[in-house]
């Protein structure tokens, strides 16, 4: 009975967390098919993932990240069931889960928890606005509207002191941190969205985890973002 209850709650939580995590057909390519033709692998022999979107790429460590479909199939093999319609997701280029054992990865004594960090890659927004303005200009007007928007939703808070311009690699990203309190305060999810303007487009990467894992995961998030090219 306990596992059935956990599985039911899991389905509801995943449906909420995965909303917008749909993927385009074949968005994922191995490093062997990258533009420079170089094969990049981990010491474990696990191949890195070169995610190639519409005019941009990022690299994820194959020994740490898995795509959403693979992750869901793993959970299904463990006996969990999901509403396929709820899990389809829309309006995103891709979704990946961090399953490296260096952090608690969603499995505790064989029972699923909500501790699996994940990345949602939004479809790029293209506009001449992004050619004429810098990402820094978003702070003055954007933060006040973001705070007003999220603070108006019960259980959600925009954390201004944990937001701002982040220099990662050779790029500048606008980081926005949102705390989402669920289940009467028993679960707190921290979402860190990193926006960047490049070549007339806005690219957004949203990383989510529990509040306990967020500090440890931030370095992993920035490692992924350091590989961004457009």
LOGUMI-76568 format. One record per residue: residue number from 1; residue in one letter; x, y, z of N, C-alpha, C in turn. Coordinates in Angstrom, 2 decimals, padded with zeros to 5 digits. Layout:
BEGIN
NUFI torti kolse     n_X     n_Y     n_Z    ca_X    ca_Y    ca_Z     c_X     c_Y     c_Z
NUFI   NUM     A       X       Y       Z       X       Y       Z       X       Y       Z
...
***
This chain:
BEGIN
NUFI torti kolse     n_X     n_Y     n_Z    ca_X    ca_Y    ca_Z     c_X     c_Y     c_Z
NUFI     1     X  000.83 -001.20  000.00  000.00  000.00  000.00  000.87  001.25  000.00
NUFI     2     X  001.96  001.22  000.80  002.82  002.40  000.88  003.40  002.75 -000.48
NUFI     3     X  003.88  001.70 -001.20  004.46  001.97 -002.52  003.42  002.50 -003.50
NUFI     4     X  002.18  002.01 -003.39  001.13  002.51 -004.28  000.86  003.98 -004.01
NUFI     5     X  000.83  004.36 -002.72  000.61  005.76 -002.38  001.74  006.63 -002.90
NUFI     6     X  002.97  006.18 -002.69  004.13  006.93 -003.17  004.09  007.06 -004.68
NUFI     7     X  003.71  005.98 -005.36  003.66  006.02 -006.82  002.62  007.01 -007.31
NUFI     8     X  001.46  007.06 -006.63  000.42  008.00 -007.02  000.88  009.44 -006.84
NUFI     9     X  001.49  009.72 -005.70  001.99  011.07 -005.44  003.08  011.41 -006.43
NUFI    10     X  003.94  010.43 -006.73  005.01  010.63 -007.70  004.46  011.05 -009.05
NUFI    11     X  003.40  010.38 -009.50  002.83  010.70 -010.79  002.33  012.14 -010.83
NUFI    12     X  001.70  012.57 -009.76  001.21  013.93 -009.70  002.35  014.93 -009.70
NUFI    13     X  003.39  014.65 -008.92  004.51  015.56 -008.83  005.26  015.63 -010.15
NUFI    14     X  005.48  014.48 -010.78  006.21  014.49 -012.04  005.42  015.20 -013.12
NUFI    15     X  004.10  015.02 -013.10  003.28  015.72 -014.09  003.44  017.22 -013.95
NUFI    16     X  003.53  017.70 -012.69  003.71  019.13 -012.45  005.11  019.58 -012.85
NUFI    17     X  006.12  018.78 -012.46  007.49  019.18 -012.75  007.84  019.07 -014.22
NUFI    18     X  007.18  018.14 -014.92  007.52  017.90 -016.31  006.68  018.71 -017.28
NUFI    19     X  005.74  019.48 -016.77  004.93  020.30 -017.67  005.86  021.20 -018.47
NUFI    20     X  005.74  021.16 -019.79  006.62  021.97 -020.63  007.92  021.29 -020.95
NUFI    21     X  008.07  020.00 -020.61  009.33  019.30 -020.85  009.28  018.43 -022.09
NUFI    22     X  008.42  018.73 -023.05  008.36  017.95 -024.28  009.60  018.15 -025.11
NUFI    23     X  009.94  017.18 -025.93  011.13  017.27 -026.77  010.75  017.19 -028.23
NUFI    24     X  011.50  017.90 -029.06  011.33  017.78 -030.50  011.86  016.43 -030.95
NUFI    25     X  011.46  016.00 -032.13  011.97  014.74 -032.67  013.47  014.82 -032.82
NUFI    26     X  014.15  013.84 -032.26  015.59  013.68 -032.36  016.38  014.95 -032.05
NUFI    27     X  016.17  015.56 -030.87  016.95  016.74 -030.54  018.32  016.39 -030.01
NUFI    28     X  018.54  015.13 -029.70  019.75  014.73 -029.02  020.69  014.02 -029.97
NUFI    29     X  021.94  014.45 -029.95  022.94  013.81 -030.79  024.14  013.47 -029.93
NUFI    30     X  024.81  012.38 -030.25  026.01  012.06 -029.52  027.13  012.97 -029.97
NUFI    31     X  028.18  013.05 -029.13  029.30  013.92 -029.48  029.98  013.48 -030.76
NUFI    32     X  029.80  012.21 -031.13  030.44  011.71 -032.36  029.88  012.39 -033.60
NUFI    33     X  028.67  012.94 -033.51  028.07  013.59 -034.67  028.13  015.10 -034.56
NUFI    34     X  028.98  015.61 -033.67  029.11  017.04 -033.52  029.79  017.64 -034.75
NUFI    35     X  029.72  018.99 -034.86  030.22  019.65 -036.06  031.70  019.40 -036.29
NUFI    36     X  032.48  019.33 -035.19  033.91  019.13 -035.38  034.29  017.66 -035.49
NUFI    37     X  033.29  016.79 -035.35  033.54  015.37 -035.55  034.29  014.70 -034.43
NUFI    38     X  034.60  015.41 -033.36  035.36  014.83 -032.27  034.47  014.04 -031.33
NUFI    39     X  034.94  012.91 -030.89  034.22  012.10 -029.91  034.68  012.50 -028.52
NUFI    40     X  033.71  012.83 -027.66  034.06  013.22 -026.31  033.41  012.25 -025.35
NUFI    41     X  034.20  011.62 -024.49  033.69  010.61 -023.57  034.17  010.88 -022.16
NUFI    42     X  033.44  010.30 -021.20  033.86  010.34 -019.81  034.90  009.26 -019.56
NUFI    43     X  035.59  009.36 -018.42  036.55  008.32 -018.05  035.85  006.97 -017.89
NUFI    44     X  034.56  007.00 -017.56  033.80  005.78 -017.38  033.44  005.15 -018.71
NUFI    45     X  033.68  005.87 -019.80  033.31  005.37 -021.10  031.91  005.80 -021.50
NUFI    46     X  031.22  006.51 -020.64  029.88  006.99 -020.96  029.99  008.20 -021.87
NUFI    47     X  029.28  008.15 -022.97  029.40  009.21 -023.96  028.65  010.46 -023.52
NUFI    48     X  029.28  011.61 -023.71  028.61  012.87 -023.41  027.46  013.10 -024.38
NUFI    49     X  026.55  013.96 -023.98  025.38  014.27 -024.79  025.54  015.67 -025.37
NUFI    50     X  025.60  015.75 -026.68  025.60  017.05 -027.34  024.17  017.37 -027.72
NUFI    51     X  023.55  018.29 -026.97  022.18  018.69 -027.29  022.23  019.81 -028.31
NUFI    52     X  021.65  019.56 -029.46  021.67  020.54 -030.54  020.25  021.04 -030.78
NUFI    53     X  020.00  022.30 -030.39  018.70  022.91 -030.61  018.70  023.76 -031.86
NUFI    54     X  017.75  024.66 -031.96  017.61  025.53 -033.13  018.62  026.68 -033.03
NUFI    55     X  019.81  026.46 -033.55  020.83  027.49 -033.57  021.72  027.54 -032.35
NUFI    56     X  021.69  026.52 -031.50  022.52  026.53 -030.30  022.82  025.10 -029.87
NUFI    57     X  023.83  024.94 -029.04  024.17  023.63 -028.48  024.58  023.78 -027.03
NUFI    58     X  024.40  022.69 -026.26  025.01  022.56 -024.94  025.49  021.12 -024.81
NUFI    59     X  026.45  020.91 -023.93  026.98  019.57 -023.70  026.65  019.15 -022.26
NUFI    60     X  026.13  017.92 -022.11  025.85  017.37 -020.79  026.68  016.12 -020.59
NUFI    61     X  027.19  015.93 -019.39  027.99  014.75 -019.09  027.09  013.52 -019.11
NUFI    62     X  027.40  012.58 -019.99  026.58  011.39 -020.12  026.59  010.49 -018.91
NUFI    63     X  027.59  010.63 -018.04  027.65  009.81 -016.83  026.79  010.40 -015.71
NUFI    64     X  026.24  011.61 -015.94  025.47  012.28 -014.89  024.04  012.60 -015.31
NUFI    65     X  023.83  012.89 -016.59  022.51  013.33 -017.05  021.90  012.29 -017.98
NUFI    66     X  020.56  012.12 -017.89  019.83  011.27 -018.83  018.63  012.06 -019.33
NUFI    67     X  018.17  011.76 -020.54  017.01  012.49 -021.04  015.73  012.02 -020.35
NUFI    68     X  014.70  012.82 -020.46  013.46  012.55 -019.74  012.87  011.20 -020.07
NUFI    69     X  012.84  010.86 -021.36  012.23  009.59 -021.77  012.93  008.40 -021.12
NUFI    70     X  014.26  008.44 -021.10  015.02  007.35 -020.49  014.76  007.27 -019.00
NUFI    71     X  014.66  008.43 -018.37  014.41  008.47 -016.94  013.04  007.89 -016.60
NUFI    72     X  012.01  008.28 -017.37  010.67  007.77 -017.14  010.62  006.26 -017.35
NUFI    73     X  011.31  005.77 -018.39  011.33  004.33 -018.63  011.98  003.58 -017.48
NUFI    74     X  013.01  004.18 -016.88  013.65  003.55 -015.72  012.67  003.44 -014.56
NUFI    75     X  011.90  004.51 -014.32  010.92  004.48 -013.24  009.81  003.46 -013.53
NUFI    76     X  009.40  003.38 -014.77  008.37  002.40 -015.13  008.86  000.98 -014.87
NUFI    77     X  010.14  000.73 -015.17  010.71 -000.59 -014.94  010.75 -000.93 -013.46
NUFI    78     X  010.74  000.10 -012.62  010.73 -000.09 -011.17  009.31 -000.24 -010.62
NUFI    79     X  008.31 -000.17 -011.52  006.94 -000.41 -011.09  006.07  000.80 -010.96
NUFI    80     X  006.57  001.99 -011.29  005.76  003.21 -011.19  004.94  003.39 -012.47
NUFI    81     X  003.76  003.97 -012.32  002.90  004.21 -013.47  002.59  005.69 -013.57
NUFI    82     X  002.36  006.17 -014.80  002.15  007.58 -015.05  001.04  007.76 -016.08
NUFI    83     X  000.41  008.90 -016.02 -000.57  009.28 -017.03  000.20  009.80 -018.23
NUFI    84     X  000.20  009.03 -019.33  001.01  009.39 -020.49  000.64  010.77 -021.03
NUFI    85     X -000.65  011.11 -021.01 -001.06  012.41 -021.52 -000.46  013.54 -020.70
NUFI    86     X -000.42  013.38 -019.38  000.14  014.40 -018.52  001.64  014.54 -018.72
NUFI    87     X  002.30  013.43 -019.08  003.75  013.44 -019.18  004.27  013.85 -020.54
NUFI    88     X  003.38  014.07 -021.51  003.85  014.43 -022.84  004.63  015.74 -022.84
NUFI    89     X  004.09  016.75 -022.18  004.77  018.03 -022.11  004.75  018.78 -023.43
NUFI    90     X  004.87  020.10 -023.36  004.85  020.91 -024.57  005.76  022.13 -024.40
NUFI    91     X  006.03  022.78 -025.54  006.68  024.10 -025.54  008.09  024.10 -024.95
NUFI    92     X  008.83  023.03 -025.14  010.22  023.02 -024.71  011.03  022.19 -025.69
NUFI    93     X  012.32  022.49 -025.76  013.19  021.73 -026.66  013.61  020.40 -026.05
NUFI    94     X  013.76  020.35 -024.74  014.23  019.12 -024.12  014.18  019.15 -022.61
NUFI    95     X  014.36  017.97 -022.00  014.35  017.86 -020.55  015.29  016.74 -020.14
NUFI    96     X  016.15  017.01 -019.17  017.16  016.05 -018.72  017.17  015.95 -017.19
NUFI    97     X  017.54  014.76 -016.70  017.57  014.50 -015.26  018.99  014.17 -014.80
NUFI    98     X  019.34  014.68 -013.63  020.67  014.46 -013.06  020.59  013.26 -012.13
NUFI    99     X  021.19  012.14 -012.54  021.09  010.91 -011.77  022.42  010.43 -011.21
NUFI   100     X  023.41  011.30 -011.21  024.71  010.92 -010.69  024.61  010.66 -009.18
NUFI   101     X  025.24  009.60 -008.67  025.14  009.29 -007.25  025.87  010.26 -006.33
NUFI   102     X  026.55  011.28 -006.90  027.21  012.27 -006.05  026.21  013.10 -005.27
NUFI   103     X  024.95  013.10 -005.71  023.87  013.72 -004.93  022.76  012.70 -004.83
NUFI   104     X  021.87  012.90 -003.86  020.71  012.01 -003.74  019.91  012.12 -005.02
NUFI   105     X  019.64  010.99 -005.68  019.15  011.06 -007.05  017.73  010.54 -007.24
NUFI   106     X  016.92  010.54 -006.19  015.53  010.15 -006.38  015.20  008.77 -005.88
NUFI   107     X  016.19  007.99 -005.49  015.92  006.66 -004.98  016.40  006.54 -003.54
NUFI   108     X  015.50  006.21 -002.66  015.84  006.08 -001.24  015.18  004.80 -000.73
NUFI   109     X  016.00  003.77 -000.48  015.48  002.48 -000.04  014.46  001.92 -001.04
NUFI   110     X  014.71  002.15 -002.31  013.84  001.61 -003.34  012.58  002.40 -003.58
NUFI   111     X  012.41  003.51 -002.89  011.21  004.32 -003.05  011.57  005.65 -003.70
NUFI   112     X  010.75  006.06 -004.64  011.01  007.32 -005.33  010.74  008.51 -004.43
NUFI   113     X  011.63  009.50 -004.49  011.40  010.77 -003.80  011.48  011.87 -004.84
NUFI   114     X  011.52  013.12 -004.41  011.49  014.24 -005.35  012.85  014.91 -005.45
NUFI   115     X  013.90  014.17 -005.15  015.22  014.78 -005.06  016.02  014.69 -006.34
NUFI   116     X  015.39  014.40 -007.47  016.13  014.30 -008.73  016.15  015.64 -009.44
NUFI   117     X  017.30  016.33 -009.45  017.39  017.61 -010.17  017.14  017.41 -011.66
NUFI   118     X  016.54  018.40 -012.30  016.33  018.27 -013.73  016.44  019.62 -014.43
NUFI   119     X  016.67  019.54 -015.73  016.86  020.71 -016.58  015.78  020.73 -017.65
NUFI   120     X  015.09  021.85 -017.77  014.14  022.06 -018.86  014.74  023.10 -019.81
NUFI   121     X  014.82  022.77 -021.08  015.38  023.67 -022.09  014.23  024.26 -022.88
NUFI   122     X  014.02  025.55 -022.73  012.90  026.20 -023.42  013.23  026.41 -024.90
NUFI   123     X  012.21  026.39 -025.72  012.40  026.73 -027.13  012.82  028.19 -027.24
NUFI   124     X  013.78  028.52 -028.08  014.26  029.92 -028.19  013.16  030.87 -028.62
NUFI   125     X  013.24  032.07 -028.12  012.36  033.16 -028.56  013.18  034.09 -029.43
NUFI   126     X  012.70  034.38 -030.62  013.45  035.22 -031.55  012.73  036.54 -031.78
NUFI   127     X  013.51  037.62 -031.70  012.96  038.97 -031.88  014.12  039.92 -032.10
NUFI   128     X  013.88  040.98 -032.84  014.89  042.00 -033.05  015.24  042.70 -031.74
NUFI   129     X  014.32  042.60 -030.78  014.56  043.20 -029.45  015.85  042.66 -028.85
NUFI   130     X  016.09  041.37 -029.05  017.26  040.74 -028.43  018.56  041.13 -029.12
NUFI   131     X  018.48  041.72 -030.30  019.66  042.29 -030.94  019.97  043.68 -030.42
NUFI   132     X  018.93  044.41 -030.04  019.07  045.82 -029.66  019.27  046.03 -028.16
NUFI   133     X  019.07  044.99 -027.37  019.18  045.14 -025.93  020.12  044.09 -025.35
NUFI   134     X  020.71  044.44 -024.19  021.60  043.51 -023.50  020.83  042.81 -022.38
NUFI   135     X  021.37  041.68 -021.96  020.72  040.93 -020.88  020.69  041.73 -019.58
NUFI   136     X  021.69  042.62 -019.40  021.73  043.43 -018.17  020.52  044.36 -018.06
NUFI   137     X  019.98  044.78 -019.20  018.86  045.70 -019.19  017.58  045.06 -018.62
NUFI   138     X  017.56  043.75 -018.54  016.37  043.06 -018.01  016.19  043.28 -016.52
NUFI   139     X  017.26  043.56 -015.82  017.19  043.60 -014.37  016.32  044.75 -013.88
NUFI   140     X  016.53  045.93 -014.42  015.84  047.11 -013.91  014.32  046.97 -013.98
NUFI   141     X  013.82  046.57 -015.15  012.37  046.43 -015.30  011.89  045.01 -015.03
NUFI   142     X  012.71  044.05 -015.42  012.28  042.66 -015.35  012.11  042.11 -013.96
NUFI   143     X  013.01  042.45 -013.04  012.95  041.87 -011.71  011.69  042.27 -010.98
NUFI   144     X  011.27  043.53 -011.13  010.07  043.97 -010.42  008.84  043.23 -010.94
NUFI   145     X  008.76  043.03 -012.26  007.61  042.32 -012.82  007.65  040.83 -012.46
NUFI   146     X  008.87  040.24 -012.46  009.00  038.84 -012.07  008.57  038.63 -010.62
NUFI   147     X  009.02  039.52 -009.75  008.67  039.40 -008.34  007.17  039.55 -008.15
NUFI   148     X  006.57  040.52 -008.83  005.13  040.72 -008.71  004.37  039.50 -009.20
NUFI   149     X  004.83  038.91 -010.30  004.15  037.76 -010.88  004.20  036.56 -009.94
NUFI   150     X  005.40  036.17 -009.52  005.53  034.96 -008.72  005.02  035.13 -007.30
NUFI   151     X  005.22  036.29 -006.73  004.75  036.51 -005.36  003.24  036.53 -005.27
NUFI   152     X  002.57  036.71 -006.42  001.10  036.70 -006.43  000.54  035.29 -006.45
NUFI   153     X  001.40  034.30 -006.69  000.97  032.90 -006.74  001.25  032.24 -005.40
NUFI   154     X  000.24  031.62 -004.83  000.38  030.99 -003.52  001.47  029.91 -003.56
NUFI   155     X  002.41  030.01 -002.64  003.47  029.02 -002.55  004.69  029.30 -003.39
NUFI   156     X  004.68  030.40 -004.18  005.82  030.73 -005.02  006.41  032.08 -004.63
NUFI   157     X  007.73  032.14 -004.62  008.42  033.38 -004.25  009.61  033.61 -005.17
NUFI   158     X  009.74  034.84 -005.64  010.91  035.24 -006.42  011.99  035.70 -005.45
NUFI   159     X  013.17  035.05 -005.51  014.25  035.33 -004.56  015.24  036.29 -005.22
NUFI   160     X  015.02  037.58 -005.00  015.82  038.59 -005.69  017.29  038.54 -005.28
NUFI   161     X  017.55  038.26 -004.00  018.95  038.26 -003.53  019.74  037.08 -004.11
NUFI   162     X  019.08  036.08 -004.67  019.77  034.95 -005.29  019.65  035.01 -006.81
NUFI   163     X  019.33  036.19 -007.33  019.17  036.39 -008.77  020.11  037.49 -009.22
NUFI   164     X  020.39  037.53 -010.53  021.25  038.57 -011.06  022.11  038.07 -012.19
NUFI   165     X  023.02  038.91 -012.68  023.91  038.55 -013.78  024.98  037.57 -013.30
NUFI   166     X  025.15  036.48 -014.06  026.18  035.49 -013.77  027.08  035.35 -014.99
NUFI   167     X  028.36  035.52 -014.79  029.32  035.29 -015.87  029.77  033.84 -015.81
NUFI   168     X  029.43  033.08 -016.84  029.74  031.66 -016.89  030.48  031.40 -018.20
NUFI   169     X  031.72  030.97 -018.08  032.53  030.83 -019.28  032.73  032.19 -019.92
NUFI   170     X  032.44  032.29 -021.19  032.60  033.56 -021.91  031.26  034.29 -022.07
NUFI   171     X  030.23  033.81 -021.40  028.90  034.38 -021.59  028.33  034.97 -020.29
NUFI   172     X  027.38  035.88 -020.46  026.65  036.44 -019.33  025.21  035.95 -019.37
NUFI   173     X  024.76  035.39 -018.25  023.39  034.91 -018.12  022.67  035.73 -017.05
NUFI   174     X  021.38  035.89 -017.21  020.55  036.47 -016.16  019.92  035.33 -015.39
NUFI   175     X  020.32  035.18 -014.13  019.81  034.11 -013.28  018.60  034.61 -012.49
NUFI   176     X  017.51  033.81 -012.50  016.32  034.13 -011.72  015.98  032.91 -010.86
NUFI   177     X  015.87  033.12 -009.55  015.63  032.03 -008.62  014.21  032.10 -008.05
NUFI   178     X  013.49  030.98 -008.16  012.13  030.88 -007.67  012.05  029.74 -006.66
NUFI   179     X  011.39  029.99 -005.52  011.12  028.92 -004.55  009.65  028.57 -004.62
NUFI   180     X  009.37  027.27 -004.74  008.00  026.77 -004.88  007.71  025.81 -003.73
NUFI   181     X  006.85  026.22 -002.81  006.52  025.42 -001.64  005.26  024.59 -001.92
NUFI   182     X  005.38  023.26 -001.71  004.29  022.34 -002.01  003.98  021.46 -000.80
NUFI   183     X  002.85  020.78 -000.88  002.45  019.80  000.14  002.50  020.39  001.54
NUFI   184     X  001.96  021.60  001.67  001.90  022.22  002.99  003.25  022.50  003.61
NUFI   185     X  004.25  022.72  002.76  005.59  023.04  003.26  006.51  021.84  003.37
NUFI   186     X  006.02  020.64  003.08  006.86  019.45  003.19  007.88  019.37  002.05
NUFI   187     X  007.54  019.96  000.90  008.43  019.93 -000.26  008.67  021.36 -000.72
NUFI   188     X  009.94  021.73 -000.86  010.30  023.04 -001.40  011.22  022.83 -002.60
NUFI   189     X  010.73  023.23 -003.76  011.53  023.14 -004.98  012.16  024.49 -005.28
NUFI   190     X  013.41  024.47 -005.70  014.11  025.70 -006.09  014.36  025.63 -007.59
NUFI   191     X  013.85  026.61 -008.32  014.05  026.68 -009.76  014.99  027.83 -010.08
NUFI   192     X  016.05  027.52 -010.78  017.00  028.54 -011.22  016.95  028.62 -012.74
NUFI   193     X  016.45  029.74 -013.26  016.38  029.94 -014.70  017.49  030.87 -015.15
NUFI   194     X  018.22  030.45 -016.16  019.32  031.24 -016.72  018.94  031.66 -018.14
NUFI   195     X  018.82  032.97 -018.37  018.50  033.51 -019.69  019.74  034.11 -020.33
NUFI   196     X  019.84  034.00 -021.65  020.93  034.63 -022.37  020.41  035.12 -023.71
NUFI   197     X  020.86  036.31 -024.13  020.55  036.85 -025.45  021.73  036.57 -026.37
NUFI   198     X  021.44  036.06 -027.55  022.50  035.81 -028.51  021.93  035.75 -029.92
NUFI   199     X  022.46  036.56 -030.83  022.12  036.53 -032.25  020.61  036.62 -032.48
NUFI   200     X  019.99  037.59 -031.83  018.58  037.84 -032.06  017.64  036.87 -031.40
NUFI   201     X  018.11  036.12 -030.41  017.26  035.14 -029.74  017.50  035.16 -028.23
NUFI   202     X  016.48  034.76 -027.49  016.59  034.58 -026.05  016.52  033.09 -025.76
NUFI   203     X  017.55  032.57 -025.07  017.61  031.17 -024.70  017.44  031.06 -023.19
NUFI   204     X  016.61  030.10 -022.76  016.32  029.94 -021.33  016.53  028.50 -020.90
NUFI   205     X  017.24  028.34 -019.78  017.52  027.02 -019.22  017.06  027.03 -017.75
NUFI   206     X  016.11  026.16 -017.41  015.58  026.14 -016.05  015.97  024.84 -015.36
NUFI   207     X  016.72  024.98 -014.26  017.15  023.85 -013.45  016.31  023.81 -012.18
NUFI   208     X  015.85  022.62 -011.80  014.99  022.48 -010.63  015.50  021.36 -009.72
NUFI   209     X  015.40  021.59 -008.42  015.73  020.55 -007.44  015.07  020.93 -006.13
NUFI   210     X  015.22  020.08 -005.13  014.73  020.44 -003.81  015.65  021.51 -003.22
NUFI   211     X  015.15  022.20 -002.20  015.96  023.25 -001.58  017.22  022.69 -000.94
NUFI   212     X  017.18  021.44 -000.48  018.36  020.85  000.17  019.48  020.59 -000.83
NUFI   213     X  019.10  020.27 -002.08  020.11  019.95 -003.09  020.56  021.16 -003.89
NUFI   214     X  019.77  022.23 -003.88  020.05  023.38 -004.75  021.47  023.93 -004.60
NUFI   215     X  021.98  024.15 -003.37  023.34  024.71 -003.26  024.41  023.81 -003.89
NUFI   216     X  024.28  022.50 -003.71  025.27  021.59 -004.27  025.15  021.48 -005.77
NUFI   217     X  023.95  021.65 -006.29  023.72  021.47 -007.72  024.10  022.68 -008.56
NUFI   218     X  024.23  023.84 -007.96  024.47  025.04 -008.74  025.75  024.93 -009.57
NUFI   219     X  026.77  024.32 -009.02  028.02  024.14 -009.76  027.81  023.22 -010.97
NUFI   220     X  026.97  022.21 -010.82  026.67  021.31 -011.93  025.88  022.04 -013.02
NUFI   221     X  024.97  022.90 -012.59  024.20  023.69 -013.56  025.13  024.57 -014.40
NUFI   222     X  026.04  025.25 -013.72  026.92  026.17 -014.42  027.92  025.43 -015.30
NUFI   223     X  028.23  024.20 -014.94  029.11  023.39 -015.79  028.45  023.13 -017.15
NUFI   224     X  027.14  022.85 -017.11  026.39  022.66 -018.36  026.34  023.96 -019.15
NUFI   225     X  026.04  025.07 -018.48  025.90  026.34 -019.16  027.22  026.85 -019.75
NUFI   226     X  028.33  026.41 -019.17  029.64  026.85 -019.69  029.91  026.29 -021.08
NUFI   227     X  029.12  025.30 -021.49  029.31  024.69 -022.82  028.40  025.31 -023.88
NUFI   228     X  027.59  026.28 -023.48  026.62  026.90 -024.41  027.32  027.60 -025.56
NUFI   229     X  026.86  027.31 -026.78  027.31  028.04 -027.96  026.10  028.36 -028.83
NUFI   230     X  026.15  029.50 -029.52  025.06  029.87 -030.43  025.64  030.61 -031.62
***
